[in-house]
Amino acid sequence: MDYDTYGSNAVELAIHLANVERDGEWAPAFLRAHDEWFTPQTALDLSPAEARRAAATADLVRAVALAGSQAEVLERLNELLALARPHPYATDHDGELHLHYARPDAPALEQLTTTVAMGLSQVVVQHGWQRLGVCSAEGCDDVYVDTSRNASRRYCSNTCASRSTVAAYRARRKA
């Protein structure tokens, strides 16, 4: 699957947000780990209420991936888009022309929510809702975007795919 670099990176940010373990100070730690998405002057500390809103955004990303039909995807994706405040602008700050989705002076939560919503919606609209999924490996519920040529991905990583293959092989051998 060939999709634009910035949009693909934004959807990867959405996937990371959906899969992040939410314990303690998870939200500021997540923002700091992904600080390349925020303008340099952006404060990356969130209030408890903002952290709850970031968690709600993560839940909506996961809900889009879990949806079983196009109608469900659209409903959940539109919920996510309703939280976004897009104000796109073109930039070349990293040497390449590309779009940013949120205004540069927006607070961190607004930049995060808008970038995630726009990146996820671009992939769904351009490549189909079936490109989002949840890992089929036992004990894993990570969200992924399927970038395979024939849209056949079932696992979030090679680790989960290998672990499932080995478990199936052992089960067949035992039987």
DRENKERO-112539 format. One record per atom (N, C-alpha, C): chain; atom name; residue number from 1; x, y, z. Coordinates in steps of 0.2 Angstrom, whole numbers. Example, Ala and Ser with C-alpha at 12.3 -4.5 7.8 and 13.67 -1.06 7.14 Angstrom:
BEGIN
[r 'A' 'N' 1 [66 -28 39]]
[r 'A' 'CA' 1 [62 -22 39]]
[r 'A' 'C' 1 [66 -16 39]]
[r 'A' 'N' 2 [64 -11 35]]
[r 'A' 'CA' 2 [68 -5 36]]
[r 'A' 'C' 2 [64 0 39]]
END
This chain:
BEGIN
[r 'A' 'N' 1 [4 -6 0]]
[r 'A' 'CA' 1 [0 0 0]]
[r 'A' 'C' 1 [4 6 0]]
[r 'A' 'N' 2 [3 11 -4]]
[r 'A' 'CA' 2 [7 17 -5]]
[r 'A' 'C' 2 [3 23 -3]]
[r 'A' 'N' 3 [5 26 3]]
[r 'A' 'CA' 3 [1 32 5]]
[r 'A' 'C' 3 [6 37 7]]
[r 'A' 'N' 4 [4 43 7]]
[r 'A' 'CA' 4 [8 49 8]]
[r 'A' 'C' 4 [12 48 15]]
[r 'A' 'N' 5 [18 51 15]]
[r 'A' 'CA' 5 [22 50 21]]
[r 'A' 'C' 5 [19 53 27]]
[r 'A' 'N' 6 [17 60 26]]
[r 'A' 'CA' 6 [15 63 32]]
[r 'A' 'C' 6 [9 60 35]]
[r 'A' 'N' 7 [4 59 30]]
[r 'A' 'CA' 7 [-2 55 33]]
[r 'A' 'C' 7 [-1 49 36]]
[r 'A' 'N' 8 [4 45 33]]
[r 'A' 'CA' 8 [5 38 36]]
[r 'A' 'C' 8 [8 39 43]]
[r 'A' 'N' 9 [13 44 44]]
[r 'A' 'CA' 9 [15 45 50]]
[r 'A' 'C' 9 [10 48 55]]
[r 'A' 'N' 10 [5 52 53]]
[r 'A' 'CA' 10 [0 54 57]]
[r 'A' 'C' 10 [-4 48 59]]
[r 'A' 'N' 11 [-6 43 55]]
[r 'A' 'CA' 11 [-10 37 57]]
[r 'A' 'C' 11 [-5 33 62]]
[r 'A' 'N' 12 [1 33 61]]
[r 'A' 'CA' 12 [5 29 65]]
[r 'A' 'C' 12 [5 32 72]]
[r 'A' 'N' 13 [5 39 73]]
[r 'A' 'CA' 13 [4 42 79]]
[r 'A' 'C' 13 [-3 40 82]]
[r 'A' 'N' 14 [-8 39 78]]
[r 'A' 'CA' 14 [-15 37 80]]
[r 'A' 'C' 14 [-14 30 83]]
[r 'A' 'N' 15 [-11 26 80]]
[r 'A' 'CA' 15 [-10 19 82]]
[r 'A' 'C' 15 [-6 18 88]]
[r 'A' 'N' 16 [-1 22 89]]
[r 'A' 'CA' 16 [3 22 95]]
[r 'A' 'C' 16 [-1 25 101]]
[r 'A' 'N' 17 [-5 30 100]]
[r 'A' 'CA' 17 [-10 32 105]]
[r 'A' 'C' 17 [-15 27 107]]
[r 'A' 'N' 18 [-18 24 102]]
[r 'A' 'CA' 18 [-23 18 104]]
[r 'A' 'C' 18 [-19 13 108]]
[r 'A' 'N' 19 [-13 11 107]]
[r 'A' 'CA' 19 [-10 6 110]]
[r 'A' 'C' 19 [-6 7 116]]
[r 'A' 'N' 20 [-5 14 118]]
[r 'A' 'CA' 20 [-1 16 124]]
[r 'A' 'C' 20 [-4 13 130]]
[r 'A' 'N' 21 [0 11 135]]
[r 'A' 'CA' 21 [-2 8 141]]
[r 'A' 'C' 21 [-3 15 145]]
[r 'A' 'N' 22 [-9 15 148]]
[r 'A' 'CA' 22 [-11 21 152]]
[r 'A' 'C' 22 [-11 20 159]]
[r 'A' 'N' 23 [-5 21 162]]
[r 'A' 'CA' 23 [-4 21 169]]
[r 'A' 'C' 23 [0 27 171]]
[r 'A' 'N' 24 [-2 29 177]]
[r 'A' 'CA' 24 [1 35 180]]
[r 'A' 'C' 24 [1 41 176]]
[r 'A' 'N' 25 [7 44 174]]
[r 'A' 'CA' 25 [8 50 170]]
[r 'A' 'C' 25 [9 48 163]]
[r 'A' 'N' 26 [5 44 160]]
[r 'A' 'CA' 26 [6 41 153]]
[r 'A' 'C' 26 [5 47 148]]
[r 'A' 'N' 27 [1 51 149]]
[r 'A' 'CA' 27 [-1 56 144]]
[r 'A' 'C' 27 [5 61 143]]
[r 'A' 'N' 28 [8 64 148]]
[r 'A' 'CA' 28 [14 68 146]]
[r 'A' 'C' 28 [20 64 144]]
[r 'A' 'N' 29 [21 58 146]]
[r 'A' 'CA' 29 [26 54 144]]
[r 'A' 'C' 29 [25 52 136]]
[r 'A' 'N' 30 [19 51 134]]
[r 'A' 'CA' 30 [17 50 127]]
[r 'A' 'C' 30 [19 56 123]]
[r 'A' 'N' 31 [17 62 125]]
[r 'A' 'CA' 31 [18 68 122]]
[r 'A' 'C' 31 [25 69 121]]
[r 'A' 'N' 32 [29 68 126]]
[r 'A' 'CA' 32 [36 69 126]]
[r 'A' 'C' 32 [40 64 121]]
[r 'A' 'N' 33 [37 58 121]]
[r 'A' 'CA' 33 [40 53 117]]
[r 'A' 'C' 33 [38 54 109]]
[r 'A' 'N' 34 [33 58 108]]
[r 'A' 'CA' 34 [31 60 101]]
[r 'A' 'C' 34 [32 67 100]]
[r 'A' 'N' 35 [37 71 103]]
[r 'A' 'CA' 35 [37 78 103]]
[r 'A' 'C' 35 [38 81 96]]
[r 'A' 'N' 36 [40 77 91]]
[r 'A' 'CA' 36 [41 79 85]]
[r 'A' 'C' 36 [35 82 81]]
[r 'A' 'N' 37 [29 80 84]]
[r 'A' 'CA' 37 [23 82 82]]
[r 'A' 'C' 37 [20 88 84]]
[r 'A' 'N' 38 [24 91 89]]
[r 'A' 'CA' 38 [22 97 92]]
[r 'A' 'C' 38 [27 103 90]]
[r 'A' 'N' 39 [24 109 90]]
[r 'A' 'CA' 39 [28 115 88]]
[r 'A' 'C' 39 [33 116 95]]
[r 'A' 'N' 40 [39 118 93]]
[r 'A' 'CA' 40 [44 119 99]]
[r 'A' 'C' 40 [41 122 105]]
[r 'A' 'N' 41 [37 127 105]]
[r 'A' 'CA' 41 [35 131 111]]
[r 'A' 'C' 41 [29 128 114]]
[r 'A' 'N' 42 [26 122 112]]
[r 'A' 'CA' 42 [21 119 115]]
[r 'A' 'C' 42 [22 116 122]]
[r 'A' 'N' 43 [18 117 127]]
[r 'A' 'CA' 43 [19 114 133]]
[r 'A' 'C' 43 [16 107 133]]
[r 'A' 'N' 44 [20 102 135]]
[r 'A' 'CA' 44 [18 95 134]]
[r 'A' 'C' 44 [15 92 141]]
[r 'A' 'N' 45 [14 96 146]]
[r 'A' 'CA' 45 [11 94 152]]
[r 'A' 'C' 45 [3 95 151]]
[r 'A' 'N' 46 [0 90 153]]
[r 'A' 'CA' 46 [-8 90 153]]
[r 'A' 'C' 46 [-11 90 160]]
[r 'A' 'N' 47 [-16 93 160]]
[r 'A' 'CA' 47 [-20 93 167]]
[r 'A' 'C' 47 [-23 86 167]]
[r 'A' 'N' 48 [-25 84 173]]
[r 'A' 'CA' 48 [-29 78 173]]
[r 'A' 'C' 48 [-35 77 169]]
[r 'A' 'N' 49 [-39 83 168]]
[r 'A' 'CA' 49 [-44 83 163]]
[r 'A' 'C' 49 [-42 82 156]]
[r 'A' 'N' 50 [-37 85 154]]
[r 'A' 'CA' 50 [-34 85 147]]
[r 'A' 'C' 50 [-31 77 146]]
[r 'A' 'N' 51 [-28 74 151]]
[r 'A' 'CA' 51 [-26 67 151]]
[r 'A' 'C' 51 [-32 63 149]]
[r 'A' 'N' 52 [-38 64 153]]
[r 'A' 'CA' 52 [-44 60 152]]
[r 'A' 'C' 52 [-46 61 145]]
[r 'A' 'N' 53 [-46 67 142]]
[r 'A' 'CA' 53 [-48 69 135]]
[r 'A' 'C' 53 [-43 65 130]]
[r 'A' 'N' 54 [-37 65 132]]
[r 'A' 'CA' 54 [-32 61 127]]
[r 'A' 'C' 54 [-34 54 127]]
[r 'A' 'N' 55 [-36 51 133]]
[r 'A' 'CA' 55 [-38 44 134]]
[r 'A' 'C' 55 [-44 43 130]]
[r 'A' 'N' 56 [-49 48 130]]
[r 'A' 'CA' 56 [-55 47 126]]
[r 'A' 'C' 56 [-53 47 118]]
[r 'A' 'N' 57 [-48 51 116]]
[r 'A' 'CA' 57 [-46 51 109]]
[r 'A' 'C' 57 [-43 44 108]]
[r 'A' 'N' 58 [-39 42 112]]
[r 'A' 'CA' 58 [-36 35 111]]
[r 'A' 'C' 58 [-42 30 110]]
[r 'A' 'N' 59 [-47 30 115]]
[r 'A' 'CA' 59 [-52 25 114]]
[r 'A' 'C' 59 [-56 26 108]]
[r 'A' 'N' 60 [-57 32 105]]
[r 'A' 'CA' 60 [-60 33 99]]
[r 'A' 'C' 60 [-56 30 93]]
[r 'A' 'N' 61 [-50 31 93]]
[r 'A' 'CA' 61 [-45 27 88]]
[r 'A' 'C' 61 [-46 20 88]]
[r 'A' 'N' 62 [-46 17 94]]
[r 'A' 'CA' 62 [-47 10 95]]
[r 'A' 'C' 62 [-54 8 92]]
[r 'A' 'N' 63 [-59 12 94]]
[r 'A' 'CA' 63 [-66 10 92]]
[r 'A' 'C' 63 [-67 10 84]]
[r 'A' 'N' 64 [-63 15 81]]
[r 'A' 'CA' 64 [-63 15 74]]
[r 'A' 'C' 64 [-60 8 71]]
[r 'A' 'N' 65 [-55 6 74]]
[r 'A' 'CA' 65 [-52 0 72]]
[r 'A' 'C' 65 [-56 -6 73]]
[r 'A' 'N' 66 [-60 -6 79]]
[r 'A' 'CA' 66 [-64 -12 81]]
[r 'A' 'C' 66 [-70 -12 77]]
[r 'A' 'N' 67 [-72 -7 73]]
[r 'A' 'CA' 67 [-79 -6 70]]
[r 'A' 'C' 67 [-79 -12 65]]
[r 'A' 'N' 68 [-85 -15 64]]
[r 'A' 'CA' 68 [-86 -20 59]]
[r 'A' 'C' 68 [-89 -19 53]]
[r 'A' 'N' 69 [-91 -13 52]]
[r 'A' 'CA' 69 [-94 -11 45]]
[r 'A' 'C' 69 [-92 -3 44]]
[r 'A' 'N' 70 [-93 -2 38]]
[r 'A' 'CA' 70 [-92 5 35]]
[r 'A' 'C' 70 [-96 10 39]]
[r 'A' 'N' 71 [-102 8 40]]
[r 'A' 'CA' 71 [-106 13 44]]
[r 'A' 'C' 71 [-104 14 51]]
[r 'A' 'N' 72 [-102 9 54]]
[r 'A' 'CA' 72 [-99 10 61]]
[r 'A' 'C' 72 [-92 14 61]]
[r 'A' 'N' 73 [-88 13 56]]
[r 'A' 'CA' 73 [-82 16 55]]
[r 'A' 'C' 73 [-83 24 55]]
[r 'A' 'N' 74 [-88 25 50]]
[r 'A' 'CA' 74 [-90 32 49]]
[r 'A' 'C' 74 [-93 36 55]]
[r 'A' 'N' 75 [-97 32 59]]
[r 'A' 'CA' 75 [-100 35 65]]
[r 'A' 'C' 75 [-94 37 70]]
[r 'A' 'N' 76 [-90 32 71]]
[r 'A' 'CA' 76 [-84 33 76]]
[r 'A' 'C' 76 [-79 38 73]]
[r 'A' 'N' 77 [-77 37 67]]
[r 'A' 'CA' 77 [-73 42 64]]
[r 'A' 'C' 77 [-75 49 65]]
[r 'A' 'N' 78 [-82 50 63]]
[r 'A' 'CA' 78 [-85 57 64]]
[r 'A' 'C' 78 [-85 59 71]]
[r 'A' 'N' 79 [-85 55 76]]
[r 'A' 'CA' 79 [-85 57 83]]
[r 'A' 'C' 79 [-78 60 84]]
[r 'A' 'N' 80 [-73 56 82]]
[r 'A' 'CA' 80 [-66 58 82]]
[r 'A' 'C' 80 [-65 65 79]]
[r 'A' 'N' 81 [-67 65 73]]
[r 'A' 'CA' 81 [-66 72 69]]
[r 'A' 'C' 81 [-70 78 72]]
[r 'A' 'N' 82 [-75 76 76]]
[r 'A' 'CA' 82 [-79 82 79]]
[r 'A' 'C' 82 [-74 85 85]]
[r 'A' 'N' 83 [-70 81 87]]
[r 'A' 'CA' 83 [-65 83 93]]
[r 'A' 'C' 83 [-59 88 90]]
[r 'A' 'N' 84 [-58 87 83]]
[r 'A' 'CA' 84 [-52 90 80]]
[r 'A' 'C' 84 [-54 97 78]]
[r 'A' 'N' 85 [-49 101 78]]
[r 'A' 'CA' 85 [-50 108 76]]
[r 'A' 'C' 85 [-44 109 71]]
[r 'A' 'N' 86 [-46 107 65]]
[r 'A' 'CA' 86 [-41 108 59]]
[r 'A' 'C' 86 [-40 115 57]]
[r 'A' 'N' 87 [-34 116 56]]
[r 'A' 'CA' 87 [-32 123 54]]
[r 'A' 'C' 87 [-25 121 50]]
[r 'A' 'N' 88 [-26 118 44]]
[r 'A' 'CA' 88 [-20 116 41]]
[r 'A' 'C' 88 [-16 121 38]]
[r 'A' 'N' 89 [-9 120 38]]
[r 'A' 'CA' 89 [-4 125 35]]
[r 'A' 'C' 89 [1 121 32]]
[r 'A' 'N' 90 [4 124 27]]
[r 'A' 'CA' 90 [10 121 23]]
[r 'A' 'C' 90 [16 123 27]]
[r 'A' 'N' 91 [21 118 27]]
[r 'A' 'CA' 91 [28 120 30]]
[r 'A' 'C' 91 [33 116 27]]
[r 'A' 'N' 92 [39 118 28]]
[r 'A' 'CA' 92 [45 115 26]]
[r 'A' 'C' 92 [50 114 31]]
[r 'A' 'N' 93 [48 114 37]]
[r 'A' 'CA' 93 [53 115 43]]
[r 'A' 'C' 93 [58 109 43]]
[r 'A' 'N' 94 [56 103 40]]
[r 'A' 'CA' 94 [61 98 40]]
[r 'A' 'C' 94 [64 97 33]]
[r 'A' 'N' 95 [64 102 29]]
[r 'A' 'CA' 95 [67 101 22]]
[r 'A' 'C' 95 [62 99 17]]
[r 'A' 'N' 96 [56 96 19]]
[r 'A' 'CA' 96 [51 94 14]]
[r 'A' 'C' 96 [45 97 15]]
[r 'A' 'N' 97 [42 99 9]]
[r 'A' 'CA' 97 [35 102 10]]
[r 'A' 'C' 97 [30 97 12]]
[r 'A' 'N' 98 [26 99 17]]
[r 'A' 'CA' 98 [20 95 19]]
[r 'A' 'C' 98 [15 99 23]]
[r 'A' 'N' 99 [10 96 25]]
[r 'A' 'CA' 99 [5 100 29]]
[r 'A' 'C' 99 [5 98 36]]
[r 'A' 'N' 100 [4 102 40]]
[r 'A' 'CA' 100 [2 101 47]]
[r 'A' 'C' 100 [-5 102 48]]
[r 'A' 'N' 101 [-9 99 52]]
[r 'A' 'CA' 101 [-16 99 53]]
[r 'A' 'C' 101 [-18 104 58]]
[r 'A' 'N' 102 [-15 105 63]]
[r 'A' 'CA' 102 [-17 110 69]]
[r 'A' 'C' 102 [-13 116 68]]
[r 'A' 'N' 103 [-16 121 71]]
[r 'A' 'CA' 103 [-12 128 71]]
[r 'A' 'C' 103 [-6 127 75]]
[r 'A' 'N' 104 [-1 131 74]]
[r 'A' 'CA' 104 [5 130 77]]
[r 'A' 'C' 104 [5 132 85]]
[r 'A' 'N' 105 [1 137 86]]
[r 'A' 'CA' 105 [0 139 93]]
[r 'A' 'C' 105 [-5 136 97]]
[r 'A' 'N' 106 [-8 130 94]]
[r 'A' 'CA' 106 [-13 126 98]]
[r 'A' 'C' 106 [-10 123 104]]
[r 'A' 'N' 107 [-14 122 109]]
[r 'A' 'CA' 107 [-11 118 115]]
[r 'A' 'C' 107 [-10 110 113]]
[r 'A' 'N' 108 [-6 107 116]]
[r 'A' 'CA' 108 [-4 100 115]]
[r 'A' 'C' 108 [-9 95 113]]
[r 'A' 'N' 109 [-15 96 118]]
[r 'A' 'CA' 109 [-20 91 117]]
[r 'A' 'C' 109 [-24 92 110]]
[r 'A' 'N' 110 [-25 99 108]]
[r 'A' 'CA' 110 [-28 100 102]]
[r 'A' 'C' 110 [-23 98 96]]
[r 'A' 'N' 111 [-17 99 96]]
[r 'A' 'CA' 111 [-12 97 91]]
[r 'A' 'C' 111 [-13 89 90]]
[r 'A' 'N' 112 [-13 86 96]]
[r 'A' 'CA' 112 [-13 78 96]]
[r 'A' 'C' 112 [-19 76 93]]
[r 'A' 'N' 113 [-25 78 96]]
[r 'A' 'CA' 113 [-31 76 93]]
[r 'A' 'C' 113 [-33 77 86]]
[r 'A' 'N' 114 [-31 83 84]]
[r 'A' 'CA' 114 [-32 85 77]]
[r 'A' 'C' 114 [-27 81 72]]
[r 'A' 'N' 115 [-21 80 74]]
[r 'A' 'CA' 115 [-17 76 70]]
[r 'A' 'C' 115 [-19 69 69]]
[r 'A' 'N' 116 [-21 66 75]]
[r 'A' 'CA' 116 [-23 59 75]]
[r 'A' 'C' 116 [-29 58 71]]
[r 'A' 'N' 117 [-34 63 72]]
[r 'A' 'CA' 117 [-41 62 68]]
[r 'A' 'C' 117 [-40 63 61]]
[r 'A' 'N' 118 [-36 68 59]]
[r 'A' 'CA' 118 [-34 69 52]]
[r 'A' 'C' 118 [-31 63 48]]
[r 'A' 'N' 119 [-25 61 52]]
[r 'A' 'CA' 119 [-21 55 49]]
[r 'A' 'C' 119 [-26 49 48]]
[r 'A' 'N' 120 [-29 47 53]]
[r 'A' 'CA' 120 [-34 41 53]]
[r 'A' 'C' 120 [-39 42 48]]
[r 'A' 'N' 121 [-42 48 47]]
[r 'A' 'CA' 121 [-47 49 42]]
[r 'A' 'C' 121 [-45 49 35]]
[r 'A' 'N' 122 [-39 51 34]]
[r 'A' 'CA' 122 [-36 51 27]]
[r 'A' 'C' 122 [-35 44 25]]
[r 'A' 'N' 123 [-32 39 30]]
[r 'A' 'CA' 123 [-31 32 28]]
[r 'A' 'C' 123 [-38 29 26]]
[r 'A' 'N' 124 [-42 30 31]]
[r 'A' 'CA' 124 [-49 27 30]]
[r 'A' 'C' 124 [-52 29 23]]
[r 'A' 'N' 125 [-52 35 22]]
[r 'A' 'CA' 125 [-55 38 16]]
[r 'A' 'C' 125 [-52 36 10]]
[r 'A' 'N' 126 [-45 36 10]]
[r 'A' 'CA' 126 [-41 35 4]]
[r 'A' 'C' 126 [-40 27 2]]
[r 'A' 'N' 127 [-40 23 8]]
[r 'A' 'CA' 127 [-38 16 7]]
[r 'A' 'C' 127 [-43 11 10]]
[r 'A' 'N' 128 [-48 14 13]]
[r 'A' 'CA' 128 [-53 9 15]]
[r 'A' 'C' 128 [-53 8 23]]
[r 'A' 'N' 129 [-59 7 25]]
[r 'A' 'CA' 129 [-59 6 33]]
[r 'A' 'C' 129 [-56 -1 35]]
[r 'A' 'N' 130 [-56 -6 30]]
[r 'A' 'CA' 130 [-53 -12 31]]
[r 'A' 'C' 130 [-46 -12 33]]
[r 'A' 'N' 131 [-43 -7 31]]
[r 'A' 'CA' 131 [-35 -6 33]]
[r 'A' 'C' 131 [-34 -6 40]]
[r 'A' 'N' 132 [-39 -4 44]]
[r 'A' 'CA' 132 [-37 -4 51]]
[r 'A' 'C' 132 [-40 -10 55]]
[r 'A' 'N' 133 [-36 -13 59]]
[r 'A' 'CA' 133 [-38 -19 63]]
[r 'A' 'C' 133 [-35 -19 70]]
[r 'A' 'N' 134 [-37 -25 73]]
[r 'A' 'CA' 134 [-34 -27 80]]
[r 'A' 'C' 134 [-31 -33 79]]
[r 'A' 'N' 135 [-25 -34 82]]
[r 'A' 'CA' 135 [-21 -40 82]]
[r 'A' 'C' 135 [-25 -46 83]]
[r 'A' 'N' 136 [-24 -52 79]]
[r 'A' 'CA' 136 [-27 -58 80]]
[r 'A' 'C' 136 [-24 -63 85]]
[r 'A' 'N' 137 [-18 -61 87]]
[r 'A' 'CA' 137 [-14 -65 92]]
[r 'A' 'C' 137 [-17 -65 99]]
[r 'A' 'N' 138 [-17 -71 101]]
[r 'A' 'CA' 138 [-20 -72 108]]
[r 'A' 'C' 138 [-16 -68 113]]
[r 'A' 'N' 139 [-20 -64 117]]
[r 'A' 'CA' 139 [-17 -60 122]]
[r 'A' 'C' 139 [-15 -53 120]]
[r 'A' 'N' 140 [-16 -52 114]]
[r 'A' 'CA' 140 [-14 -45 111]]
[r 'A' 'C' 140 [-20 -42 108]]
[r 'A' 'N' 141 [-21 -36 110]]
[r 'A' 'CA' 141 [-27 -32 107]]
[r 'A' 'C' 141 [-24 -25 104]]
[r 'A' 'N' 142 [-18 -25 101]]
[r 'A' 'CA' 142 [-15 -19 98]]
[r 'A' 'C' 142 [-19 -18 92]]
[r 'A' 'N' 143 [-20 -11 91]]
[r 'A' 'CA' 143 [-22 -9 84]]
[r 'A' 'C' 143 [-17 -8 79]]
[r 'A' 'N' 144 [-18 -9 73]]
[r 'A' 'CA' 144 [-13 -8 68]]
[r 'A' 'C' 144 [-16 -6 61]]
[r 'A' 'N' 145 [-12 -3 57]]
[r 'A' 'CA' 145 [-15 -1 50]]
[r 'A' 'C' 145 [-11 -6 45]]
[r 'A' 'N' 146 [-15 -9 41]]
[r 'A' 'CA' 146 [-13 -14 36]]
[r 'A' 'C' 146 [-10 -11 30]]
[r 'A' 'N' 147 [-4 -11 29]]
[r 'A' 'CA' 147 [0 -8 24]]
[r 'A' 'C' 147 [2 -14 19]]
[r 'A' 'N' 148 [-1 -20 19]]
[r 'A' 'CA' 148 [1 -25 15]]
[r 'A' 'C' 148 [-3 -24 8]]
[r 'A' 'N' 149 [0 -26 3]]
[r 'A' 'CA' 149 [-2 -25 -4]]
[r 'A' 'C' 149 [-9 -28 -5]]
[r 'A' 'N' 150 [-11 -34 -2]]
[r 'A' 'CA' 150 [-17 -37 -3]]
[r 'A' 'C' 150 [-22 -36 3]]
[r 'A' 'N' 151 [-20 -32 8]]
[r 'A' 'CA' 151 [-25 -31 14]]
[r 'A' 'C' 151 [-26 -37 18]]
[r 'A' 'N' 152 [-21 -41 19]]
[r 'A' 'CA' 152 [-22 -47 22]]
[r 'A' 'C' 152 [-19 -48 29]]
[r 'A' 'N' 153 [-16 -42 32]]
[r 'A' 'CA' 153 [-13 -42 38]]
[r 'A' 'C' 153 [-18 -44 44]]
[r 'A' 'N' 154 [-15 -48 48]]
[r 'A' 'CA' 154 [-20 -50 54]]
[r 'A' 'C' 154 [-16 -49 61]]
[r 'A' 'N' 155 [-10 -47 61]]
[r 'A' 'CA' 155 [-6 -46 67]]
[r 'A' 'C' 155 [-3 -39 67]]
[r 'A' 'N' 156 [-2 -37 73]]
[r 'A' 'CA' 156 [1 -30 74]]
[r 'A' 'C' 156 [8 -30 73]]
[r 'A' 'N' 157 [12 -36 73]]
[r 'A' 'CA' 157 [19 -36 72]]
[r 'A' 'C' 157 [21 -43 70]]
[r 'A' 'N' 158 [27 -43 68]]
[r 'A' 'CA' 158 [30 -50 66]]
[r 'A' 'C' 158 [31 -54 72]]
[r 'A' 'N' 159 [32 -51 78]]
[r 'A' 'CA' 159 [32 -55 84]]
[r 'A' 'C' 159 [26 -59 86]]
[r 'A' 'N' 160 [20 -55 85]]
[r 'A' 'CA' 160 [14 -59 86]]
[r 'A' 'C' 160 [12 -64 81]]
[r 'A' 'N' 161 [14 -62 75]]
[r 'A' 'CA' 161 [13 -67 69]]
[r 'A' 'C' 161 [17 -73 71]]
[r 'A' 'N' 162 [23 -73 72]]
[r 'A' 'CA' 162 [27 -79 74]]
[r 'A' 'C' 162 [25 -83 80]]
[r 'A' 'N' 163 [23 -79 85]]
[r 'A' 'CA' 163 [21 -82 91]]
[r 'A' 'C' 163 [14 -86 90]]
[r 'A' 'N' 164 [10 -84 85]]
[r 'A' 'CA' 164 [4 -87 84]]
[r 'A' 'C' 164 [5 -93 79]]
[r 'A' 'N' 165 [10 -92 75]]
[r 'A' 'CA' 165 [12 -98 70]]
[r 'A' 'C' 165 [15 -104 74]]
[r 'A' 'N' 166 [19 -102 79]]
[r 'A' 'CA' 166 [22 -107 83]]
[r 'A' 'C' 166 [17 -111 87]]
[r 'A' 'N' 167 [13 -107 90]]
[r 'A' 'CA' 167 [7 -110 94]]
[r 'A' 'C' 167 [3 -114 90]]
[r 'A' 'N' 168 [1 -112 84]]
[r 'A' 'CA' 168 [-3 -117 80]]
[r 'A' 'C' 168 [1 -123 78]]
[r 'A' 'N' 169 [7 -122 76]]
[r 'A' 'CA' 169 [11 -128 75]]
[r 'A' 'C' 169 [11 -133 80]]
[r 'A' 'N' 170 [13 -130 86]]
[r 'A' 'CA' 170 [13 -135 92]]
[r 'A' 'C' 170 [7 -138 94]]
[r 'A' 'N' 171 [1 -135 93]]
[r 'A' 'CA' 171 [-5 -137 94]]
[r 'A' 'C' 171 [-7 -143 89]]
[r 'A' 'N' 172 [-5 -142 83]]
[r 'A' 'CA' 172 [-6 -148 78]]
[r 'A' 'C' 172 [-1 -154 79]]
[r 'A' 'N' 173 [5 -152 82]]
[r 'A' 'CA' 173 [9 -158 83]]
[r 'A' 'C' 173 [7 -162 89]]
[r 'A' 'N' 174 [4 -158 94]]
[r 'A' 'CA' 174 [1 -161 100]]
[r 'A' 'C' 174 [-5 -166 98]]
[r 'A' 'N' 175 [-9 -164 94]]
[r 'A' 'CA' 175 [-15 -167 92]]
[r 'A' 'C' 175 [-14 -173 87]]
END
